[in-house]
Amino acid sequence: MPNEFRGKSEPLRQRYSESYDPETGWKKNWSWKGMDINAVRTFAAKYQAAGCATELTIVNALAELEVRDTTGEITIDRWEIDAEQVTKSSLYNPLNIDACGLDNLKIMARMSEGLDPTQAIAAIAADDGGTLTWTPDAPTLRLLDRLKRNETDYEVDQYTLVHTTNVSNRYQNNVSDFGKGQLYTNAQLLTETTDPTFWIFPLPGRLVYKIQVLYSDAIIIWPAPDDYGWRWLKSSSTERSAANNRVDITTIYKFDLYSLDEFPSY
């Protein structure tokens, strides 16, 4: 004798649960049952189109559907400050610019081509009409001596603030889409990264303090020449699909002494 089932053919919800984890966000789970297998499959397709995971089990002609929604509309924030050592030309060292003057540094740059100071000044004048003055004071002669010994670079810490947001793949606007390729002052950076309307977890206080200290040290130890400034250059974001129907958005703010003529200010 065939089995008889009584009830409605459309899927009926049996159970619902939800959970939250600060690392992975919201997860929602439903359990449905229905006697019309095709109707349950059609019902499951709607969840699948929304990015949910589904599992269909047939038990004695009764369809059981499990739905897992991990696309919770929240952002999970991770912050880090990276420091790496990079080398730069000694002719761009702010201490040398302050001690020797731009005229001397420009002349020494042309002297690296095998010219003496008089020839270097003439070559610069021929290129752009500039008239420079050679002042061989003690700091300049010491730098020139180091350059002759092939000590042409100096090592400096390069700091970057890296922010990664983990969002639902249905997420729309993100602060990473604004201000990219532009220079932020230290105050503008901290205003953006500590704004609670932009992030679930704004920049932690310890990292705020570190940024304030490294900025204060930079402007005192490495004075900025004219038309330069210590700024944070905001990169375009890198975005990658992640587990549970989510997306990782990574944005880098790079701290350095930038020419204010080369980049737009935020």
N, C-alpha and C positions, 0 to 999 in steps of 0.2 A: 504494500500500500504506500503510495507517495506521501511525503510529508506535507502537512498543511500549515501555513503560516497566516496568522491574523495580525492586522495592523495596517499602517500606512506604508505606501511604497516609497515615498520620498525619504531622504536621509533625516534621521532624528538625532539630535545631540545627546550623547550619553554622559560626557564629562568635559570639564574645562579647567585648566590650571595655568598659572603664569609664575615666572620666577625672574629675579633680577640679580645680575652679578656685575660688579664694577669693572671687570675686565672684558666681559662679552656682551653686556647690555641685557635687554629684555628678551625673554623667550616665552612664547605662548603655545599651549598644546590643547587640541580638541580631539575628541573621540566621537565618531558618528556611526550609526548603523542604519541600514536600509535593505528592503527586500528586492528592490529593482536595481540590479547590478549596473546596468547601463546608466541609470539615473545617478547612481553614486559616482560612477566614473565621470560623468558630465559635471557633477558637483565638485569633484576633486580637481578638475581642470581649471576651475575658477581660482582656486587657491594656488595652483601651480603657476598660473599666469601672473599672480601677485608675488611670486618668488618664494613661496612656501614649500617645504618638503612634505610629501604625502606618502603613506603606505597603505595599500589596499589588501585586505585579507578576506578570502571567501571561506565561510564555514557553513556547510550544509545549506548552500544557496542563499545564505545571509551575508551581505557585504558589510565588512567592518572597515572604517576609514580612520586612520590616525593622521592628524595634521600638526606639523611643527612650524611655527612662525618665528624665525630668528631675525626678522628684518626690523626690529624695534627702532623707532625714529628717535634715536639719541646719538650723541657723539661721545666717544671715549678718547680722552686726551693723554698723550705722553710727551713729556718735555725733557730735553737734555741739552747740556752745553758741552760742546766738543772743543778741544784745544789741540792744535797741531803746530809743529815748528816748520816755518817756511823761510826761504832765503830771498832777500831782495837786494837790489843794487845799492851800494853805499851812497851813491849819488842821490838816492831818494830817501835816505835816512833823515827824518825830521831834525835830529840832533845836528847832523852835518849841515843841513840847510840853515838852521838857526846860527850855527857857529861860523860857517864859511860864507854864507850868502849865496843867492841864486846865480849871480854873475860868475863867481868862481867855479861853481859846480858845472855850469853850462860850458865854460871854457875848458875845464878838465875833461868833460865828456868828449870834446873835439880833440883834445890832446891825446886821448887814447888811440887816435888814428895816426900817431907819430908826429904830430905838429907841436911846435913850441907855443907859448902863450900868445905871442904876436901873430903867428900864422893862424892860430885858432880863432882869435878875435876877427881877423880879416875874413876867414871862411864863414863865420857866422854872419858878418855884415853882408857878404856876398849872397848868402842864402835868403835872409829876411830883412836886411837893412838895419838890423839891431846893432846898437853901439854898447859894448860891454867894457867894464873896467876890471883889470886883473889886479887883485890885492893879495899878494903872497904873505899873509899874516901867519902866525904860528899854527892855528888849527888847520888852515888850508894846506900848509906845507906838510903837516903830519898826515893828513888824508892823502895828499899826493904821493907821499912816501909809501903808504900802505897800498895804494893802487899799483905802484911800480913793483911791489912785492907780490902782486896778484891777489891781494886781499880785497877783492872787489865787491864782496857781498857781506851782509850781516844777517843774523838769524833772529827771528821775531816770532812770537806766538800769534797764531791766527785763530780767533774764536768764532764759533758759529753756534747759534741757537737753533736747535732742530725741534720742530713740533710735528707730531703725527696724530692725526685724528682718524679714528675708526668709526665710520658712519654706515647707516643703512644704504643699500644700493638704490633706494628710492629718494635719498636725500637730495635737496635742491641747492639753495645758496650756502656758501661757506666763505668765511673771511679770507681764506687763501686765494680767492678769486680777485681780490682787490688790493691795490698798492704794489703789485708785483713789478719788479724791475725798477723800483724807486728807492730813494734814500730816506731812511727814517732817522730822526734825531733819537737820542737815548730816551727822552721823555715820551716821544710818540710811540716808540717800541713798547715801553712799559704800559702805556695807556691801552694799547691794543691787546697785549698779551694778558693783562690782568682784568679785562672787561668781562664780567660774569655773564653778559648777554651773548658773548661770542663762543664761550667754552663751557662745558660741563665742569671741567676741572681747570681753572685758570692757572697761570704760571705760579708755581709754589713760591712762598716767601723766601726760602733759602736761595733760589735761583734769582729772584728779584735783587736780593742783597749782593750776590756775586756780580751781577751785571752792573750794578751801581758802582761797585768797587773797581772793576776792571776799566770802566769808563773813566772814573776819577783818576786812576793811575795813568791811563793813556794820555789824557789831556795835560797832565802835569809833567810826565817823564818825556813824552814825545810831542812837543808843541807843534801844532798844525801851521804850515806856511799859509800865505795868502791864497785865497780861493780853494783851499782844501778844508776838510772837516772830518772829524771822527763820526762815522755814521754806520747804520745797519742797512745793508742792501738786501731787500726781500726778493727771494727767488720765485719763479713760477713753480707751482706745486707739481709733484710727481704723484700719480694716482694708480693704485694697483687693486685688482679685485682680491678679496680676502675670504676666509671661511665664513660660513653661515650667512651668505648673501649680503656681505658687507664690503666696504671699500676703504682702503688705507690711503689717506691724503697726507703727504709729507711736504712741509714747507721749511725752507732754510733762510735764516737771517744771518748774513755774514758781516762781522764787525771789522772795519778797517779804516785807514785814512784815505778818503776818496777825493778825487778832484770834483769840485762842485760844478764844473763845466761839462763833465762827461755823463752825468746821470741826472734825471729829473728828481726833484725833491717831492716827498709825499705831502 
